[in-house]
C-alpha cells in the first residue's frame, strides 16, 4: 500500500475530513446496531458513545494520513468503524456478534476486491484470503486445545483480522497476530492482579486483536 501522495495543504484537509467522517459515522453505527441487534441492548451511555466516536475518528484520520489515496483506504475506514464497535461490545458484554463480524469480513472482502481492481494489487488480495484462513485456523486450534481460554467469537473475529493483516503483508500478519496475543496477555495479567476473582477467560480478546491490527497498519504497513 502507498503512503499519502497529496501535496501541501490538501494533506491536513484530507486527514481532517476522514477524521470527522469517523466521528459522524460512529454514532450512526451504534444506532443501527441497537435497532438491528436488540439482544445487544440499548444505546451505550453518552460517555461511552463519545469515547467510541473519538477513537473511530482518530483511527480514520490515522489511516487517511498513512495510506492517503490508496484504493484500500475505504476498507480500513470500515475496519475503524465496525472494529471499534465490536471492541466496545466485547468489553461490555464479552460478545462478538456474528452479524457484525460477518459484515466486517464480507464488506472488507468487497472493498479489498475493489482496491485490487483499482490498483492492480491482486497479490495483496490473494494474501488477504490466505491471511484470513491462516489466522482463523490458528485461533480455532487454540480454542479446541483450550476452550476456556479462547471463545468462538474470537475465532470468528480472527478471519477479518487476518484478512486485513494479510492484505498488508506476510510480516504484518505475523507481527499483528503475535501482538494481539501479547497485548491480551498483558491486559489479562493486569486484570487478574487487580481483581483476584476475575478469570483469564473473562477478559475480552477482541480489543487486543483490533489494537494490534490498527497498530501494525499505521506503523508497519
N, C-alpha and C positions, 0 to 999 in steps of 0.2 A: 504494500500500500504506500501511497505517496504522502508526503507532508504538505502543508499549506503552500499553495503556489500563488496566492494573490499578492498584489503589490500594495505597498504603502498603507493608506488609511482604510482600505477595504478590509484588512485583516481584523481589526477590533470590531468593526461593524458586523462582519460575518459571525465572529465568535459570540458577540453580544446578542445577536439575533437568535442564534441557536440556543443560547442560554435562556433567553426569555421564552422561547418556544417550549423548552423543558419545564419552566416554571408554570406555564399556562396549561400544558397538556397533562401534567401530573394530577391536579385536582379533577380534571375531566375523567382520567383513567380510574381514579378512586370512586367517582360517582357511578361509572359504568360497572365496575366490579361489584359495588354494593347492590346495584339493581339486578345484574345478571347472575350473580352468585350470592343469593341471600344467605346461604349457610355460612358465609364468611362473616356475616353480621353487618351492623350499621357502619356508617362512615366513622373513621377514627376521630380522635379529638383534634381540635384546631391546632394544637401544638404539634401533634404528630403529622398532620397534613402539611403544615408549614415546613417542618423538617424534611419531609419526603420531597416536597416541591423544590426546596433549596438544593438537596442532594442531586435530584434529577437535573435541575438547571445547570449545576456545576459540571456534572458529567457530560451533558450535551455540549456545553461550552468547551470542555476539555477535549472531547472528541473532534469538535469543529476545528480547534486550534491544531490538533495533532494530525488530522487527516485531510483537512481542507476540502477541496473539490473532488476528492477521490470518490468513485462510484459506490464504494462500500460504506460511505458515511451514513446514509439513511438506515442501514441495518444496525449500526452502532447507536444511533439515536433511539431506535426501537429497543435495543438492549438496555439503554439507560432508563427508559420509561417503564417497560414491563419488568425488567430486572429489579429495579428499586421497589416496585410494588410487591413482587414476590418475596424480597428480603423483608419488607415490612410485615407481611402476613406471616412469614416464618418466625419472626421474632415474637409476635404477639400470640400466634395460635399454634406454633410448631407444626405448620402445614404448608405444603407447596401444592396449591390446587392444580389438578390435572388440566383443566381448560386453559389456565394461564401458561403453564409450562408448554402445552401443545401449541398454543398461539405463538409463543416466543420461538419455538422450533420451526413451525411451518412458515410463519411470516419471515423469520430470519433466512430460511432457505429461499423464499421468493425474492427477498431483497438482494441476497448474495448472488442468486442466479442472474438477476437483472444487472448487478455490478459486473459479473463475469462477461455478460453480453456487451456492456458499455465499455469495459476496459480490457477486454480480451484476456481476462485472468482465469482461464479455465483450470489451470493447475491449482490455483488457490481454492477454487470451488471443489475440486476433487479432494484436495487435502482437508477441506472443511467437512465433507462427508465422512472421510476416514477418521477425523478427529472426534466427530460426534459418536461414531461407532466405538472407537477405542476407549474413550472416557466412560461411555455408558457401560461397556463390558467390565472395565476395571471396577467401577462402583458396584455393579451387580455382583461380581465375585466377592467383593468385600462385604456386601450385605448378606450374602449367603454364608460366608465364613463367620461373620459377627453380626447377626440380625439386631442385636441390642445396641450396637454402636453406629449402625447406618440404616436409615429409613428408606423405604421405596420412593418417597418423594425426592430424596437426594439423588437416588439412582436415575430417576426420570429427568431431573434437572441437569444431570451431567451431560445429557445429549445436546441441548442447546449451548451449554457452556463449552463443550468440546467442539461444537460447530464453529463458534466464534474464534476460539483459540487456534483451531486447526486452520482456519482461513488466514490467520495472521502468520502462521509458520510452524514448523515442527518444534523448534526451540521454544516458541511461545506456548505451545501445547504442553510441553514437558514442564516448563517453569510455572505456568499457570496452574496445572494440575497439582504439582507439588506444593506450591504456595497456598493453595486452598486448604490442603491438609495441615500445613504448618500453622496457618492463622487459626484454623478451628481448634487445633491442639492447644495453642496459647490461650484462646478465649475459654476453652473448656477448663483448663488448669486454673485460670483466674476465677472462673465462676464457681468451681467446686471448692476452692480455698475460701472464698468469701461466704459461701452458703454450703455447709457440710452436708445438708440434706439433699442437695441437688445432685443428680446423677449425670454422668457424661452424656448419656443418651438423650437427656432433656435439653441439651444445648443445641440450638439450631445451626445447621451446617450451611444452609443456603446463603446467608450473608457473606460468609467467608469465601464461598465459591465466586460470588459476584465481585467482591472486593479484589480478589486475586485476578480475575479476568479483566476488570477495569484497569487495574494497576499495570498489568502486562500490556494491554492495548495502548495505554497512554505513554508508557515509558520504555517498552521493549519492542514495539512494533516498527 
